[in-house]
Amino acid sequence: MHFVRRADAAPHRLGILPGSFNPPTRAHHTLIQTAHKHVDELVCVVPRVFPHKLYHGATLEDRVEMLAALAPPDLPYSIAVAERGLFIDIARECRTAYGPEPDLIFVCGRDAAERIIEWDYGQPGMIDRVLQEFSLLVAARQGHYEPPSRLAARVERMEFDEALDDISSTEVRERIRSGQPWQHLVPEPILTKVQAVYLG
């Protein structure tokens, strides 16, 4: 794991927000701000390789630069590049970087929580073992996620103050491509950068 920005903190609860951030959206920005109420430090992680998607548009450097522009003032906020994209791989890279002390808590939406818990790992009970290495802090997006009862202690709920169900990086890119308004989906600090990257 390579840190582009690292907070000067020794967290007990380390929040991990992985994503392609292509580009970061208002939903990402709200996740970053809201997660700080639940964790001692938040690290945004941009994997070099994602298991479920390919990168198009912004370079890795562009996305890291945009994340840096969203740094919350006076809050422990880090940005790192991980070698791989599965949550378990990112968790182990974080464990190497932060040591054995902090609890690792992945910040994600309902869709990601469903994907990781319902994924076919090829081994019975594998998700139970995976969630011994980290827990989930799940934001309500298009509904709340209700985990299986045996895993409920490892899944926390995070409430938003605003509706962000329809905001996604894909939506931003598609609106830019089709000439539709997109600026309202992107945080103000990165508007100029998004226009330069995606509109040239």
N, C-alpha and C positions, 0 to 999 in steps of 0.2 A: 504494500500500500504506500502510495506516494502522496504526501501532504502538500497541497498548494497553499493552504492556510491552516494553522493549528492553534487552537485556543490555549491559553496558559491556564489550564485547569486540571484538576484531578477528580474527575466525576465519579460519583457513586452510581448514577444512572446515566448511561450514555445512550442518547437517541441517535439512530442511524436512519437517514433518509436517502435511499438509493433511487436513482432514476436516470433516464437519458437526458432530461432537462433540455429538450430540443424543440422550442426554447423553454426556459422556465416560465410559468404562467402565474396568474393571480392565485390559483389553487395551490401551487407550490409555495408561493410567498406566504399564504395563510397557514399552510402546514408548518413552515419554518417558525413563524411567529407563535402559533398556538402550541407547538410541541415544547417550546421552552417553559411552559407552565407545568410540564410533566417530567422533564429531565434536567440534569445539571449541565449538560453540554449536548449540542446537536452537531453531528457531522453529516454533511451532504456528500454522498459517494457517487461518483460517476464511473461505472465500470468501463474498461476498455472494450470488453466483449459482453453482450447481453445474450442470454439463451433464447429469448423470445422475439428479438427485433434486430434490425440493421439500422445503422445511423445514416440519415440523409440530411443535407442542409448544413448545419453548423458543425465546425470541427470540434474536437475535444477541447482545444484551447479556447474557442469561442464560448463554449458552454460553461467552462470553469470561470471565465471572465464575467459572464452574466451572473453566475451564482455569487461571485465575490461582490458584485454591485448590490446584492440583496442582503448583505450582512446586517443583522439587527444590531443597532448601537448598544454597546455595553452588555452584550450577552455572549456567553461562550459559544462560538460558532466556528466550525472547522469545515474545510473542503478537502476531499481526498479523491485520488484516482485508484480504483481497485483493478486488479488484474483480471478478475472474473466477475460474473454477474449474478450467480445464484446466491440467495440470502445466506445459505450455510457457508459458502466460500467467503462472502464479505464478512460474516461474523468471525470467521477464523482469522482473516487478515486484521480485523479490528482487535481481536484478542491478542494477536502478536504485537500490535502497535501500542495497545493500552494496558496490557498485562492482565492478570487474573482477577483484579479487584472489582471493576465496575460490572453492574448488570447491563447487558446489551439488550436494547429495546428497538426493534425496527418500527419506524413510523411509515404507515401505508394507508391506502384506501381499502374499502370493502372488497373491491375486485382483486387486489393483490393478496389480501388475507385469504379469500376463498381459494385462490390459485395455489397458494403455498400449503394450505391445510388439506385441500382435496386432491392435490397432485398424487399421481401414481408413482411412488418411489420404488416400486418393485419388491418391497419388503414389508410385511405386516408390522404395524406399530412403529414404522420409521418416523412419522411425524411427531410421535410422543417423544422420541429420543432427540429429534431436531429441536423441539421446543424446550428441551433442557438446556440448550446452549444459548438461547435468546428467547425473548417474549415479543409480543406484538402490541403496538399502540395503533388502533384502527380508527381512522376518521370515517364518519358516515358520508358515503358518496352513493347516491341512488339507493339509499336505504341502509339500515344498520346490519352489521354482520353478527350472527349468533353462532358462536363456535360450538362444536360438540361439548357436552357437559364435562367430559373428562379433561378437556383442554381449557376450560373457561378461566381458570386461575392464571393462565399464561397469555390471556388476551384482554387488554384494556380497551375501553372505548374513549374516543376523543371527540368532543362536540365542537362544531364550528358556529360562529356567530352569523354567518351568511351562507346562502345557498351557492354551492360551487359545483353542482352535479355535472353541468354541461361544459365545464372548462377543461380543455386538454391541450397538450402540445400539438396533437394531430389536428385538432380543430383550428388552432392558430395557423399552422402551415397550410391547411386547405383553404382557409379564408384568404391568406396572402396570395396563394397560387391563383385563386379565382377572382381576385380583385374586390373581395368583400371587406367590410370594416373588421378589423382585428385588434385595434389598439386597446379596446376595453377589456381584453382578455389577458393583457400583459402588464406587469407592474411598471409604474412610471419610470423608475430608475434605469430600466433597460430598453425603453422604447426606441431610442436612437440606435442602440446596438442591434436590436432585432431588425430594424429597417435596413441597416447596413448589411447585415449577414444574409437576410432572406430576400431582399429586394435588390441588393447590389448597388 
